[in-house]
Amino acid sequence: MRILIKGGRIIDPVENKDKTLDVLIENGKISALEKKLAADGAVTVDASGLLVAPGLIDMHVHLREPGYEAKETIETGLKAAVRGGFTGVACMPNTNPVADNQTVIKYIIDRASALGLARVWPIGALTRGSRGEQLTEMADLKNAGAAALSDDGRPVAGSGIMRRAMQYARMVGLTVISHCEDPELAAGGSMNEGFISTRLGLKGIPGAAEEVMVARDIILSELTGCPLHIAHVSTRGSVRLVREAKARGLKVTAEATPHHFTLTDAAVEGYNTSTKVNPPLRGEADVAAIKEGLADGTIDVIATDHAPHTMEEKDVEYDSAPFGLVGLETAVGLVWRELVRPGILTPAEAVAKMTVNPARLLGIEKDTLRPGAVADITIIDPSLEETVDPLSFASKGRNTPFAGWKLKGLPVLTMVGGKIVYSHAGIKIL
């Protein structure tokens, strides 16, 4: 199929391109990028007034399959991804069985490939069963297709095992993604420790529970030379630690989620369990620090930590509910609302944190918008406004604290390998 994208504003942070051009796609690749292109017989997408960007990548999602298909399947997760503008996702290993072996890694890749939706790069487990006791066969995981290593959701408590994990990860050339949490400091907590947790009668998780482990893992990264990526940074102390590590030239990167730069712990008022996430929603100073870290480059990536649960699991007392919210289908709108429209990030900076930066950290060859590149493309309408309706989600998960929010600046077309895998009803395709 030949597809001509007409009159869009090309946003390409790699090629440093921000101009209005037409894009011609043939045989799954970009064949031309010029003004006023003509292509007889091509399917034409009217992108006037829209932003045309390299396909977005979310490097932190939970697809739940195999083992937890009641929460999400690879199919429903990828349908949510393309609806949210993502052409590729990296999925965490906390499946059942855990993705700590070649069989599970290959199953995820094969299942995703058969669906023909978004691309998937599995994250392999650091330790067997993610129990923090024995290292996995990291070389085997890499050979099977693992893009990085993590025990996300179950932090590696032992410093000795984490040191060895980093040593071996460096040997096989994979980044370690760390869920930084001291289990003893966080034990039993449901939300951020502070005035609001005290008033609500909920046990709090102090910021120190995250910061202690961020500091430890930075030290171990320096000791071993292993690239370290800090997942879902939530406190100003963590932002400061990452900034200092970067200033010293260490191989340390970090990500922030839309909910952590949008909501504070005040959102827990009313005990809506969709606000129960790990790490928890923090205070106003923490949110401000995350936005500052995104603006100055301390935080490299925006990722969703998409974590679907069944309605039955979340419809319980706050203390008893599992951590997690769904984020694939609201991410772009929240980025535009909280970061782009206020001028904290330019469109090109926001796109970089959702395309080339995560690709580089995962060792993925990320094509840009240039002739010869694979046509993974996301088109965003900066003026499109919609109200978040969880019942309309493609994801099985409905656990979002943003229900009823009006978001402006949304994806309207997602293309993977030259194939349109999602299009909004409002976009003109002729």
C-alpha positions in Angstrom: 0.0 0.0 0.0 1.1 3.5 -0.8 0.1 6.2 1.7 0.6 9.9 1.4 0.5 12.0 4.5 -0.3 15.6 3.3 0.5 18.9 4.9 1.5 17.8 8.4 4.0 19.5 10.7 6.9 17.1 10.9 8.4 16.9 14.4 11.6 14.8 14.3 14.0 15.4 17.2 16.8 13.3 15.7 16.9 15.0 12.4 16.2 18.3 14.2 13.3 18.9 11.8 10.2 21.0 12.5 8.5 22.0 9.2 5.5 21.3 7.1 6.1 18.5 4.6 4.3 15.7 2.9 5.4 12.1 3.6 5.1 9.3 1.1 5.1 5.7 2.4 5.7 2.8 0.1 6.3 -0.9 0.9 6.4 -0.1 4.7 9.0 2.6 4.4 9.2 6.3 3.9 10.1 6.9 0.3 9.9 10.7 0.1 9.7 13.7 2.4 9.0 16.9 0.5 6.6 19.7 0.0 3.6 19.2 -2.3 4.2 15.6 -3.1 1.9 13.9 -5.6 1.2 10.1 -5.7 -1.5 8.8 -8.0 -3.5 6.0 -6.4 -2.1 6.4 -2.9 -4.3 6.5 0.2 -4.2 10.1 1.3 -4.2 11.2 4.9 -5.0 14.9 5.4 -2.6 16.0 8.2 -3.2 19.7 7.9 -2.8 21.3 11.3 -1.5 18.0 12.8 1.8 16.9 14.1 3.6 14.0 12.4 6.1 12.3 14.6 8.2 9.2 14.7 6.2 6.4 16.3 6.0 6.7 20.1 7.6 4.1 22.4 6.4 3.3 26.0 9.3 1.5 27.7 7.3 0.6 30.8 4.1 -1.4 30.5 2.5 -4.5 32.0 0.8 -6.6 29.4 0.0 -9.3 32.1 0.1 -12.2 29.6 0.9 -15.0 30.2 -0.8 -15.7 33.5 -3.0 -12.7 34.3 -5.3 -12.5 31.2 -8.2 -11.4 33.4 -6.4 -8.1 33.8 -5.0 -7.7 30.3 -3.9 -9.7 27.3 -1.2 -8.9 24.8 -3.9 -8.2 22.3 -5.9 -5.8 24.5 -2.8 -4.1 25.7 -1.5 -3.5 22.2 -4.9 -2.3 21.1 -4.7 0.2 23.9 -1.1 1.1 22.9 -1.9 2.0 19.3 -5.0 3.9 20.4 -2.7 5.9 22.6 -0.3 6.6 19.7 2.4 4.1 20.7 3.9 2.0 17.9 6.0 0.0 20.3 6.1 -1.0 24.0 8.5 -2.7 26.4 6.7 -5.0 28.7 7.8 -5.9 32.3 8.5 -9.5 33.3 6.0 -9.8 36.2 3.9 -12.4 34.4 3.1 -15.9 35.5 5.4 -17.6 34.8 7.8 -14.8 35.2 9.7 -13.8 32.1 13.0 -15.2 33.4 13.6 -17.7 30.6 13.7 -17.9 26.9 10.4 -19.7 26.5 8.3 -16.8 28.0 10.3 -14.1 26.2 9.8 -15.9 22.8 6.1 -16.5 23.6 5.5 -12.8 24.1 7.4 -11.8 21.0 5.7 -14.4 18.8 2.2 -13.6 20.2 2.7 -9.8 19.6 4.1 -10.4 16.1 1.1 -12.5 15.1 -1.3 -9.7 16.1 0.3 -7.1 13.8 -0.4 -4.2 16.1 2.4 -2.4 18.1 5.9 -3.7 18.3 6.9 -5.4 21.6 10.2 -5.6 23.4 10.1 -7.8 26.5 12.1 -6.9 29.6 13.7 -10.0 31.1 13.8 -10.7 34.8 17.0 -9.9 36.7 16.6 -12.8 39.2 14.8 -16.1 38.9 11.1 -15.7 39.7 11.9 -12.0 40.5 12.6 -13.3 44.0 15.9 -11.4 44.4 17.9 -14.6 45.2 19.5 -16.1 42.1 20.5 -14.4 38.8 18.8 -15.4 35.6 20.6 -16.6 32.5 21.0 -13.1 31.1 22.8 -14.0 27.9 20.0 -16.5 27.1 17.4 -13.8 27.7 19.2 -11.4 25.5 19.5 -14.0 22.7 15.8 -14.7 23.0 15.0 -11.0 22.5 15.0 -9.3 25.9 15.7 -5.6 25.5 16.7 -4.9 29.2 16.6 -6.5 32.6 14.4 -5.7 35.7 12.6 -7.2 38.6 10.1 -4.3 38.4 7.4 -4.4 41.1 9.7 -6.6 43.3 12.7 -4.5 44.0 16.0 -6.3 44.5 16.6 -5.7 48.3 20.0 -7.4 48.6 22.9 -5.1 47.6 25.1 -8.1 47.0 22.8 -9.7 44.5 22.1 -6.4 42.8 25.9 -5.8 42.4 26.3 -9.2 40.7 23.2 -8.6 38.6 24.8 -5.3 37.3 28.1 -7.0 36.7 26.5 -9.7 34.5 24.1 -7.3 32.8 27.1 -5.2 31.8 28.9 -8.2 30.4 25.9 -9.1 28.1 25.3 -5.5 27.2 21.9 -4.9 28.8 20.6 -2.0 30.8 19.3 -2.6 34.3 15.9 -1.0 35.0 15.4 -0.5 38.7 12.2 -0.2 40.7 13.8 1.7 43.6 12.1 0.9 46.8 13.4 -0.2 50.2 10.9 -2.9 51.2 11.3 -2.3 55.0 10.7 1.4 54.7 7.7 0.9 52.4 6.2 -2.1 54.2 2.5 -1.9 54.6 2.2 1.6 53.0 -0.6 2.6 50.7 0.1 6.2 49.8 2.6 9.0 50.3 3.6 9.5 54.0 2.6 13.0 55.1 -0.2 15.1 56.4 -2.8 13.7 54.0 -2.0 10.1 54.8 -2.3 10.9 58.6 -5.6 12.6 58.1 -7.0 9.7 56.0 -5.8 7.1 58.4 -3.6 5.3 55.7 -0.1 4.0 56.4 2.3 6.1 54.4 5.4 5.3 52.2 8.1 7.9 52.8 10.0 9.4 50.0 13.1 8.0 51.6 12.0 4.5 50.7 12.6 5.4 47.1 15.6 7.7 47.6 17.6 5.2 49.6 17.5 2.7 46.8 18.1 5.3 44.1 21.3 6.2 45.9 22.3 2.6 46.4 21.8 1.7 42.8 23.7 4.7 41.5 26.6 3.7 43.7 26.4 0.2 42.3 26.2 1.4 38.8 29.3 3.5 39.3 31.1 0.5 40.9 30.2 -1.9 38.1 30.0 0.4 35.1 26.5 -1.0 34.3 24.0 1.3 32.6 21.2 2.0 35.1 17.7 3.3 34.4 15.6 4.5 37.3 11.9 3.7 36.7 9.0 6.0 37.6 10.9 8.6 39.6 8.5 10.2 42.1 10.4 12.4 44.6 12.5 15.6 44.4 15.2 13.8 46.3 15.4 11.1 43.5 15.5 13.9 40.8 18.4 15.5 42.7 20.3 12.2 43.0 19.9 11.5 39.3 21.0 15.0 38.4 24.1 14.7 40.5 24.9 11.3 39.0 24.6 12.7 35.4 26.8 15.6 36.4 29.5 13.1 37.4 29.2 11.4 34.0 27.6 8.1 35.3 25.6 5.9 33.0 22.3 6.8 34.8 19.0 7.6 33.2 15.5 8.0 34.6 11.8 8.1 33.6 8.7 9.8 34.9 5.1 8.9 34.5 2.2 11.2 33.5 0.5 10.5 36.8 3.5 11.5 38.8 3.9 14.9 37.1 0.1 15.5 37.1 -1.3 14.4 40.4 -0.4 14.9 44.1 -1.4 12.8 47.1 -4.4 15.1 47.5 -6.0 12.9 44.7 -6.3 10.1 47.3 -9.1 12.1 49.0 -12.2 10.0 48.6 -10.2 6.8 48.6 -10.4 6.2 44.9 -8.2 3.1 44.5 -7.2 4.1 41.0 -5.0 6.6 42.7 -3.1 3.8 44.5 0.1 3.4 42.6 3.7 2.4 43.5 5.6 4.6 43.9 2.7 6.6 45.4 1.5 10.0 44.3 3.7 12.6 46.2 3.5 16.2 47.2 3.4 19.4 45.2 7.1 20.0 45.7 7.8 16.6 44.2 5.6 17.2 41.2 7.4 20.5 40.6 10.8 18.8 40.8 9.8 16.1 38.3 8.6 18.8 35.8 11.9 20.7 36.4 13.8 17.4 35.8 12.0 16.8 32.6 12.7 20.3 31.4 16.4 20.3 32.2 17.0 16.8 30.8 17.6 15.1 34.2 14.7 12.8 33.4 15.2 11.3 29.9 11.9 9.4 29.3 8.2 9.6 29.8 6.7 6.2 30.3 3.3 5.2 31.6 3.8 2.2 33.9 0.5 0.9 32.5 -0.7 -1.5 35.1 -4.3 -2.9 34.5 -6.3 -4.7 37.2 -9.8 -6.1 37.2 -12.6 -4.0 38.6 -13.1 -6.6 41.3 -9.5 -6.3 42.5 -9.8 -2.5 42.7 -13.3 -2.3 44.2 -12.1 -3.0 47.7 -10.8 -1.0 50.7 -7.9 1.3 49.8 -5.4 -0.7 51.9 -6.4 -3.9 50.2 -6.3 -2.8 46.6 -3.4 -3.6 44.3 -1.1 -0.8 43.2 -1.4 0.4 39.6 -3.4 2.4 37.0 -3.8 2.2 33.3 -2.0 4.9 31.3 -1.5 4.0 27.6 -4.7 5.8 26.4 -4.3 9.0 28.4 -0.5 9.6 28.2 -0.3 11.8 25.2 -3.2 14.0 26.3 -1.6 14.4 29.8 1.8 15.2 28.3 0.2 18.0 26.2 -1.9 19.3 29.0 0.8 19.3 31.7 4.0 19.8 29.8 3.6 21.1 26.2 0.8 23.6 26.6 2.4 25.3 29.7 5.7 25.5 27.8 7.7 23.2 30.1 8.6 21.1 27.0 8.5 21.9 23.4 6.7 19.4 21.1 10.1 18.2 19.9 11.3 17.7 23.4 8.2 15.8 24.4 8.5 13.6 21.3 12.1 12.9 22.1 11.3 11.6 25.6 8.7 9.2 24.0 10.7 8.1 21.0 14.4 8.3 20.5 15.3 8.4 24.2 13.6 5.1 25.2 14.8 3.5 22.0 18.4 4.4 22.8 18.1 3.1 26.4 16.6 -0.2 25.1 19.2 -0.6 22.4 16.5 -0.4 19.7 17.4 1.0 16.3 14.9 3.8 16.1 14.3 5.1 12.6 13.4 8.7 12.1 11.3 10.5 9.6 13.6 10.3 6.6 13.6 8.5 3.3 14.4 4.9 3.7 13.2 4.7 7.3 10.6 2.2 8.5 7.3 3.9 8.6 6.4 3.8 12.3 4.5 7.1 12.6 2.3 8.8 15.2 0.0 11.7 14.2 -1.2 14.0 17.0 -3.9 16.6 16.8 -3.0 19.4 19.2 -6.5 20.9 19.1 -8.5 17.7 19.6 -10.3 17.7 22.9 -12.0 14.7 24.5 -13.3 13.6 27.9 -11.7 10.5 29.4 -14.2 7.7 29.5 -12.8 4.5 30.9 -15.6 2.4 29.4 -14.3 3.3 26.0 -10.8 2.1 26.6 -9.3 -0.7 24.4 -7.5 -1.9 27.5 -9.3 -4.3 29.8 -8.2 -2.1 32.7 -10.6 0.7 33.8 -8.5 1.8 36.8 -7.7 5.4 35.9 -7.9 8.4 38.2 -8.5 10.7 35.1 -12.1 9.6 34.4 -14.0 12.8 33.4 -10.9 14.8 32.7 -10.9 16.9 29.5 -7.7 16.3 27.5 -6.6 18.4 24.6 -3.8 17.2 22.2 -4.5 13.6 21.3 -3.2 10.9 18.9 -5.4 10.5 15.8 -3.4 8.0 13.7 -0.8 5.3 14.5 1.1 3.6 11.7 3.4 0.5 12.2 5.6 -0.6 9.3 3.5 1.4 6.8 0.2 -0.1 8.1 -2.4 2.1 9.7 -3.2 0.2 12.9 -5.4 3.0 14.5 -7.2 6.0 13.2 -9.5 8.4 15.0 -12.9 9.0 13.5 -12.1 12.7 13.0 -9.0 12.3 10.7 -9.6 12.5 6.9 -8.3 9.4 5.0 -9.2 9.4 1.3 
